[in-house]
Amino acid sequence: MARTTTRRPTGTTAEEVPVVGPREPCPCGSGKRYKLCHGRAARAAASQVVRRPFEGLPGETDLVCLREVVPAATATVRTTAEHGAQDVLLATVLPLARPGTRRSDGVAMVGLQSAGSSGDPSRDLAAALLAVLDLAPGEDLDARPAVTPATPRLQDVLDLSHPLTVRVHEGFRYWLAEGEEPTGLVAESMQRADAAVVPTERLTSVEGAYWCKVGERTHLRWAMPHDEEALLDALARLHAAGRSGLGEGTRYVGAFRALGVVVPVWDLAPDAVADDVEEPAAAFGAALAEALAVTEPLTADERRARAGVVSRQLTLR
């Protein structure tokens, strides 16, 4: 029996086919159910992992840290004129892990650490942001909006000329408007979150670096936007030269990958505070820039150091 194929209307692209229920006929006219036709392509596109989702955004490394390692912080962004030129507060965590909310004072908030529905956090967050803009004060976004290949990304909806303004908090009082008191499940959620928060501070001398104290140990986690291979070479050069620390009592312990960015980590002296690391971090940043500019092949000692640097890496996402 000959196989016949029904094509979608001439001039209609996959992106132009509207999304319908999975068991409904596909709007392209193929005669198949949506889930077996264009729905399949949409699911595949949604599940495709974007290696570096925040690339090109102001404060990319800060966004990576707020998404992955910082417990309580907010960052102010602004949408493009097309989307109303509105200020939005990106937050590490929102009450009950909601993806978004409108505070009673009208502030639009989007949760960076809430689970997404695709392999592209930038697209997931943009969908939540656009949904939050439609909320009235006091309303919550209880579920992450579904995304399609046509859903815009943060790079499409944010004003890229507007700097990212980060503020680290000691707790989660930022969930509420000034003078408002938590009640019910929000109060319980805030109490649990405040009890578990890790003391954290953002350095001001360099970008994307956060001091934190976990139990009795103190660390610096520093997200770096450089090409990974070039960064590993530069770290190896500094390590081989005995310059990979951040001063007396500190030790470079390795790095992890998060959202396409390498995040080196240092152990600090147990009693070190964030101010103690500002000057050493700035000096290390200058030394790293010099090492990144070197184009000669690694020496034997540097190759051994690089092997050690690579062996201590951990991929978070």
Rosetta blueprint (number, residue, H / E / L):
1 M L
2 A L
3 R L
4 T L
5 T L
6 T L
7 R L
8 R L
9 P L
10 T L
11 G L
12 T L
13 T L
14 A H
15 E H
16 E H
17 V L
18 P L
19 V L
20 V L
21 G L
22 P L
23 R L
24 E L
25 P E
26 C L
27 P L
28 C L
29 G L
30 S L
31 G L
32 K L
33 R E
34 Y H
35 K H
36 L H
37 C L
38 H H
39 G H
40 R H
41 A H
42 A H
43 R H
44 A H
45 A H
46 A H
47 S H
48 Q L
49 V L
50 V L
51 R L
52 R L
53 P L
54 F L
55 E L
56 G L
57 L L
58 P L
59 G L
60 E H
61 T H
62 D H
63 L H
64 V H
65 C H
66 L H
67 R H
68 E H
69 V L
70 V L
71 P L
72 A L
73 A E
74 T E
75 A E
76 T E
77 V E
78 R E
79 T E
80 T L
81 A H
82 E H
83 H H
84 G L
85 A L
86 Q L
87 D E
88 V E
89 L E
90 L E
91 A E
92 T L
93 V L
94 L L
95 P H
96 L H
97 A H
98 R L
99 P L
100 G E
101 T E
102 R E
103 R L
104 S L
105 D L
106 G L
107 V L
108 A E
109 M E
110 V E
111 G E
112 L L
113 Q L
114 S L
115 A L
116 G L
117 S L
118 S L
119 G L
120 D L
121 P H
122 S H
123 R H
124 D H
125 L H
126 A H
127 A H
128 A H
129 L H
130 L H
131 A H
132 V H
133 L L
134 D L
135 L L
136 A L
137 P L
138 G L
139 E L
140 D E
141 L E
142 D L
143 A L
144 R L
145 P L
146 A L
147 V L
148 T L
149 P L
150 A L
151 T L
152 P L
153 R L
154 L H
155 Q H
156 D H
157 V H
158 L E
159 D L
160 L L
161 S L
162 H L
163 P L
164 L L
165 T E
166 V E
167 R E
168 V E
169 H L
170 E L
171 G L
172 F L
173 R H
174 Y H
175 W H
176 L L
177 A L
178 E L
179 G L
180 E L
181 E L
182 P L
183 T L
184 G H
185 L H
186 V H
187 A H
188 E H
189 S H
190 M H
191 Q H
192 R H
193 A H
194 D H
195 A H
196 A H
197 V L
198 V L
199 P L
200 T E
201 E E
202 R E
203 L L
204 T L
205 S L
206 V L
207 E L
208 G L
209 A E
210 Y E
211 W E
212 C E
213 K E
214 V E
215 G L
216 E L
217 R E
218 T E
219 H E
220 L E
221 R E
222 W E
223 A L
224 M E
225 P L
226 H L
227 D L
228 E H
229 E H
230 A H
231 L H
232 L H
233 D H
234 A H
235 L H
236 A H
237 R H
238 L H
239 H H
240 A H
241 A L
242 G L
243 R L
244 S L
245 G L
246 L L
247 G L
248 E L
249 G L
250 T L
251 R E
252 Y E
253 V E
254 G E
255 A E
256 F E
257 R E
258 A E
259 L L
260 G L
261 V E
262 V E
263 V E
264 P E
265 V E
266 W E
267 D E
268 L E
269 A L
270 P L
271 D L
272 A L
273 V L
274 A H
275 D H
276 D H
277 V H
278 E H
279 E H
280 P H
281 A H
282 A H
283 A H
284 F H
285 G H
286 A H
287 A H
288 L H
289 A H
290 E H
291 A H
292 L H
293 A H
294 V L
295 T L
296 E L
297 P L
298 L L
299 T L
300 A H
301 D H
302 E H
303 R H
304 R H
305 A H
306 R H
307 A H
308 G H
309 V H
310 V H
311 S H
312 R L
313 Q E
314 L E
315 T E
316 L L
317 R L
